[in-house]
């Protein structure tokens, strides 16, 4: 991937000695620098990197070989590049994907404990990064904003019978709920 943000390019590359790392370039050789320096990086650029710019910083998923694939932040310097939060201690991972901004907040979808998926929210700090809504095993798909409301598909199943339904959110935990139960007995919304 190559991602442009604030007149700089961000990309994943392997220099042959340090594994897959995040790099930044201003378009010149002198201005092309490595931002992460994880000796045990196992990040695969074709699958594990998700990246977005938000409020002057770049957020990305990265596996440093110690924390698993978690949320990282960079201000464009190596010193300003670090993990935001390790949700699951050790090599278990959140695997952030599908970054999007809603109501001036950064959201992403990731793995949650006990084999479920969840919507997460972050302000760039460890304390301000948290699970927003647990979507069970098959949920948290297709986040879409319409008329200042967030819609997404979530699995509200019971006893492992998939039941993907449409949810709505006003950007608060209290204001996030089932919008319409299409089919109370089976899969309601597939999006396939």
Buried (B, 14 or more C-beta within 10 A) or exposed (E): EEBEBEEBBBBBBEEEEBBBBBBBBEEEEEEBEBBBEBEEBBBEBEEBBBBBBBEEBBBBBBBBBBBBBBBBBBBBEBEEBEBBBBBBEEEBBBBBBBBBEBBEBBBBBBBBEEEBBBBBBBBBEEEEBBBBBBBBBBBBBBBEBEEEBBBBBBBBBEEEEBBBBBBBBEBEEEEBEEBEEBEEEEBBBEEE
